[in-house]
């Protein structure tokens, strides 16, 4: 598509990168684009680790500066994110960008990438005062936060960070995110011919059904959710199924509640096998990420609130129900909040973002940098 010169610069940059395919583990083309942009901006301190994460550093232009802040975005998108054809729908006072075909838009998280790049361009172009800035672009976020988990956190100078990656209006400040555990439950019964001797078998699918009838899933409470996402069992219609595997997840803002749900699932499995002498089960669980909570009074939040106020942007502080790189950064002692990036309907063919939200996101990042330049690191 033709990108009009009349579009805001952040929109132009966004339209440029959404045509670059970036499924998880295939972010290389977008990384090359990013490195070229850094060269244009005069950013020379660029490091890429073994997994592909990109870290760039911009030295402060303030004499005796003693503060460093960080901005984070992820480089991958969920599929289908290749051969994206954007479509612009004009409104009375705005315009919407959406995918024209059967793809996503990949505003998650190319909106964050575009806004960060354009904000840095503005800061350097207009010769604003700015502290040391660290930019971190992670890979493989969408498949388990793998990029963030592989980073060497000892390399960073920043104590506060902003992950530009939330499906929420710009001005939303996310200070709390959940823990997630995935689990795999395997019921083991006994195979038998379904027509000749069904009574000699122990039906693992029936056990699974009884288990499901005795647990709570879905929305548990305001802080906790659970989902059963996959069931596999049986080999043929005429064989009593010996093994059935059930996979699911539990998320909660409070790890004690998460562990309580997992514990109740183990108890439910115990009760099922008690009814079938000779049956057994295996229960495997793994933490995918841990929860985080940043108090509203903390410097990283106060800086964002002040930045919103300075550009007359309405702010809202809240929690989120999904995981992000911020979970990993916070659990590595780097205070990180998530900024609403303005996109809607992520991970779907209906994904969209407006010109105005992209511009506001860029303006907010610039405002955060301006306000950070006035802070003494001792106060953070």
C-alpha positions, 0 to 999 in steps of 0.5 A: 500500500502507499504510505501517505506523507500526510500520515504521522511519522509513527503511523508511517513507521508502523505501516512499514513494519507490519508488512514484515513477517515475524512469527516466533523464532522467525524475527530475523527480518524485523531485527535487520530492520531494527538495526537499520533504524538504530543506524539512522538514529546514530545508536551505536551500542547494539548487542544481540544475544544467542537467542536473538534478543536485541539490546540498545543503549543511548547515552544521556546528554545530561552532565553528571547523569545518574539515571537509566530507564528502560523500554521493552517491546517484543519482536514476534507476533502470533500467526498468521503474521506474514503477508499482512495487507493493512487497510485504513478505514477513515473516520470523521476525526481519526483513522483505523488500521486493520488487516485486509485479509485473513491475517492478524495486524500484528499491532501486538507488539509492532505498535510498541516497536514503532512508538519506541523508535519514533519517540527516540527519534523525536528525543534525539532530533529535538535535542531534549534532555534525556537520561541513559536509555536502554531499549530491549526487544525480545524474541519468542515472547508469544511462545512462553516469554522465552526471550525475556527468560534468556536475558542476562539481567546483570548487564542492565543499569536501569532499575525501572522499565516500561513494557510497551505491550498491553491490549488497553487504551494508551494511558493504561498503567498495568502494575499487577500481573498473574502467575501461570502454571500449566499442568498435565494429568494422565489417567491410567486404566486398563485396556480390554476388548470393548465387545468381548470383555469390557468389564475387564477394562478400566476406562480412562476416558470415563475417569477423566469425565468424572474428574472434570465433573468434580472440579471448577474451571473457567473464571474462579474469582476476580483474580483467578482463572483455570482452563482445560485446553486439551484432552487425548485418549483412546486408540480405537472404538473397540478398545477400552481406553487405557490412557487419557491425557488432560492438559490445562492451566491455572492463572492467578494474581495470587500464587496462594490461590493458584496453588490452592486450585492445583491442590484441589485438582490433585485431590479430585484425581485421588478420589477418581482413582479410589473408585477404580482399583488398579487405576492410577494417575500422574500429575505434572505441573510447571510454572510458566511465569510468576506474578508481579505487583508494583505499588502505585507509590513506586517511582516507575508508576509515579513517573508514568502518571506524571507523564500522562498528566503532562500531555493531558492523557487520562490515566488508569492503573489496573491489573491484567489477566495475562502474562508478559515480559514484565513478569520475567523482568519483575522477577529479576528485580527490575521494576517493570510496569506495562503500558497500554499500547492502544491496540484491540482484538489482538491475536485475531483477524479483527485486530486494529489500532487507530492513528490517534492511539499510535500517536498518543503512545509515542507522545507518552514515551517521549513524556516519560523520557522528559520527566525522567531527565528531571529525576535524581537516581538517588530518589528512585 
